[in-house]
Amino acid sequence: MRKWIAMALLCLLPLIVNGQKIKDGFKGFEWGTPYYEMDSVFEFGDPFEVNMYLVYMTDIDSLGGAKVLCAFTFYKDRFAGVAIITQGLSDWTKLLRVLEAAYGEPDKPNPYIEEYEWNSRYTQRTYEYNRFSEQGSLSMISWDIFKESEKDREKEAEKAKDEF
């Protein structure tokens, strides 16, 4: 019986941080949400392609009092990630506090650089600050969609190898 309880707790552990459910996605939209469902809520700029993903700048310019630039990424027309840029230490710090409130205490893989991670079964979140450029960047991506895109890239490379 204890074994089953322990197994159940281990399965639930990735869903709970500081008593909160970890949010997978952004602004109420889960990873995999179709583009057309989000297009009616956000104002998107013209897309550009990066590594098989379509990237759209959004109209989001502030989060938790921090001024930001925000872009959404889509893979095969499904919501796959978010990239957020801050300028200056003040806005970076404001957004760090918001992330800590939302996701709990972060992992800090290297004590010598300003890089923080909040990872779950479904999402990788990395937040870092570059002291030289005075720019912060937050990346949130869907693990599942990322793995799918990597497999597709491998298939594409395998097909293209015969071109050499």
Buried (B, 14 or more C-beta within 10 A) or exposed (E): EEEEEEEEEEEEEEEEBEEEEBBBBBBEBEBBBEBEEBEEEBEBEEBEEEEEBBBBBBEBEEBBEBBBBBBBBBBBEBBBBBBBBBBBBEBBBBBBEBBBEBBBEBEEEEEEEBBBBBBBEBBBBBBBBEEEEBBBBBBBBBBBBBEBBEEEEEEEEEEEEEEE
